[in-house]
Amino acid sequence: MRPEYGPGVAVRFRIEELRPDDPLVAAVAVLRFDEWGAEEDSTSVLEWEAVTRSECRSDESADSDDGGLPFTLAAKDADGAVVGAVGLVRHDPEGLGDRSPWVVGTVVRPDARSLGVGTALMAELHVRARRFETLWVSTQRAAGFYARCGYEPVAGHPTMLRRRPAR
C-alpha cells in the first residue's frame, strides 16, 4: 500500500545514488516518462529507461577523469518507492558543449510535490557538485523551482538557468 502524501503529512525519504543496474532505474524512468513522454514524442518507457541508465554512474565512469559524471540521485520513501530523482551529466543541449555540467531529469511524483523532495534532491546534488564552477539547467516549466534553488536566468536564453555553487 502506497503511503498517503499531502499537506500536513510528514514525508520521510532517503536519497541515494543509482547505478545503471539498480532496479530503481525503471521506476525513475516511469516517473520521467509520465512527466515528459508525451512532450518528447516518446513511444516507450524503455527509451526513458535507457537514457536514465546512461545518466547513472557506472564503475567505469567512477574511475574516469570526468569529475564523477554522470550521476543520478533518487529519493525513496519509507516503503522504498521512488518519489523523485535528479541527474547531473556532462552535456545536455546540442550546440552547448562549452557549458557543463547539466542538471537533468528533475522529477517528483505528483502526490509528493511541495513536500521538500525536489529541494532535498537539489541540495544533495549541489553538495556532490561543489567542484564545478557553474551548473546549468534547461527548463520549459520549472524556472521558479530552480530559482528557489539558487539558479539565475541566462541572458539571451529564455529556458536556460545557471548556478554558481558557494565555495
C-alpha positions as CSV (number, residue, x, y, z in Angstrom):
1,M,0.0,0.0,0.0
2,R,1.4,3.4,-1.0
3,P,1.7,6.0,1.8
4,E,-0.6,9.0,1.8
5,Y,1.0,12.3,1.0
6,G,-0.4,15.8,1.3
7,P,-0.3,19.0,3.2
8,G,0.5,18.4,6.9
9,V,1.8,14.9,6.3
10,A,5.4,14.4,7.2
11,V,7.2,12.5,4.4
12,R,10.4,10.7,5.3
13,F,12.6,9.8,2.4
14,R,16.2,8.8,1.7
15,I,18.3,10.0,-1.1
16,E,20.7,7.6,-2.8
17,E,22.8,7.4,-5.9
18,L,21.7,5.0,-8.6
19,R,23.9,2.6,-10.6
20,P,22.9,1.5,-14.1
21,D,21.9,-2.0,-12.8
22,D,19.8,-0.7,-9.9
23,P,16.2,-1.9,-10.1
24,L,15.0,1.6,-9.2
25,V,16.2,2.9,-12.6
26,A,13.0,1.5,-14.1
27,A,10.8,3.4,-11.5
28,V,12.7,6.7,-12.2
29,A,12.2,6.1,-16.0
30,V,8.4,5.6,-15.4
31,L,8.3,8.9,-13.5
32,R,10.1,10.7,-16.2
33,F,8.1,9.1,-19.0
34,D,4.8,10.0,-17.2
35,E,6.1,13.6,-16.8
36,W,7.6,14.3,-20.3
37,G,7.0,11.3,-22.6
38,A,4.1,12.9,-24.5
39,E,6.0,16.1,-24.9
40,E,9.1,14.4,-26.3
41,D,7.0,12.2,-28.7
42,S,8.4,9.1,-26.9
43,T,6.5,5.9,-27.6
44,S,8.1,3.7,-24.9
45,V,9.2,3.9,-21.3
46,L,12.1,1.6,-22.3
47,E,13.6,4.6,-24.2
48,W,13.5,6.6,-20.9
49,E,14.9,3.7,-19.0
50,A,17.9,3.5,-21.4
51,V,18.5,7.3,-21.0
52,T,18.2,7.0,-17.2
53,R,20.7,4.2,-17.1
54,S,23.1,6.2,-19.2
55,E,22.8,9.0,-16.6
56,C,23.9,6.8,-13.8
57,R,27.5,6.4,-12.7
58,S,29.0,3.1,-13.6
59,D,32.1,1.6,-12.1
60,E,34.0,2.7,-15.2
61,S,32.8,6.3,-15.0
62,A,33.6,6.4,-11.3
63,D,37.2,5.8,-12.3
64,S,37.3,8.3,-15.1
65,D,38.6,11.8,-15.1
66,D,35.1,13.2,-15.9
67,G,34.6,14.7,-12.5
68,G,32.4,11.9,-11.2
69,L,29.8,12.4,-14.0
70,P,27.3,11.3,-14.8
71,F,25.2,10.5,-11.7
72,T,21.6,10.2,-10.8
73,L,20.0,10.6,-7.4
74,A,16.7,9.1,-6.3
75,A,14.6,9.9,-3.3
76,K,12.9,6.8,-1.8
77,D,10.1,6.9,0.7
78,A,9.9,4.7,3.8
79,D,8.5,1.8,1.7
80,G,11.3,2.0,-0.8
81,A,9.2,3.6,-3.6
82,V,10.8,6.3,-5.7
83,V,9.3,9.7,-5.1
84,G,11.8,11.8,-7.1
85,A,15.0,11.9,-9.0
86,V,17.6,14.3,-10.5
87,G,20.7,13.7,-12.6
88,L,23.9,15.6,-13.4
89,V,25.6,14.9,-16.8
90,R,28.5,16.3,-18.8
91,H,26.5,17.7,-21.7
92,D,22.8,18.1,-22.5
93,P,21.6,20.5,-25.1
94,E,23.2,20.1,-28.5
95,G,25.5,23.0,-29.5
96,L,26.2,24.0,-25.9
97,G,29.2,21.7,-25.3
98,D,31.1,24.7,-23.8
99,R,28.7,24.6,-20.8
100,S,28.9,21.8,-18.4
101,P,27.7,20.0,-16.3
102,W,23.9,20.0,-16.8
103,V,21.1,19.2,-14.3
104,V,18.7,16.7,-16.0
105,G,15.6,14.8,-15.3
106,T,14.5,16.5,-12.2
107,V,11.1,15.0,-11.3
108,V,8.9,14.4,-8.3
109,R,6.0,12.1,-8.2
110,P,2.8,14.3,-8.3
111,D,1.5,13.1,-5.0
112,A,4.8,14.0,-3.3
113,R,5.2,17.5,-4.7
114,S,5.5,20.6,-2.4
115,L,6.8,18.3,0.4
116,G,10.5,19.2,0.0
117,V,11.5,16.2,-2.1
118,G,12.8,18.2,-5.1
119,T,14.5,20.8,-2.9
120,A,16.3,18.0,-0.9
121,L,17.4,16.3,-4.2
122,M,18.8,19.6,-5.5
123,A,20.6,20.2,-2.1
124,E,22.3,16.8,-2.3
125,L,23.2,17.4,-6.0
126,H,24.7,20.7,-5.1
127,V,26.8,19.1,-2.3
128,R,28.1,16.5,-4.7
129,A,28.7,19.1,-7.5
130,R,30.8,21.5,-5.4
131,R,33.9,21.0,-7.5
132,F,32.1,22.5,-10.6
133,E,32.3,26.3,-11.2
134,T,28.8,26.5,-12.7
135,L,25.8,24.2,-13.0
136,W,23.4,24.6,-15.9
137,V,19.8,23.6,-16.4
138,S,17.3,24.0,-19.3
139,T,13.6,24.1,-18.4
140,Q,10.4,24.9,-20.0
141,R,8.2,24.9,-16.9
142,A,10.2,24.8,-13.7
143,A,12.2,28.1,-13.7
144,G,10.6,29.2,-10.4
145,F,11.7,26.0,-8.7
146,Y,15.3,26.3,-10.0
147,A,15.3,30.0,-9.0
148,R,14.4,28.9,-5.4
149,C,17.4,26.5,-5.6
150,G,19.8,29.4,-6.4
151,Y,19.7,29.3,-10.2
152,E,19.5,32.5,-12.3
153,P,18.4,33.2,-15.9
154,V,21.0,33.3,-18.6
155,A,20.6,36.4,-20.9
156,G,19.5,35.5,-24.4
157,H,18.4,32.0,-23.4
158,P,14.8,32.1,-22.1
159,T,14.8,28.5,-21.0
160,M,18.4,28.3,-19.5
161,L,19.5,28.9,-16.0
162,R,22.8,28.6,-14.2
163,R,24.0,28.3,-10.6
164,R,27.4,29.1,-9.3
165,P,27.8,26.9,-6.1
166,A,29.1,28.5,-3.0
167,R,32.7,27.6,-2.4
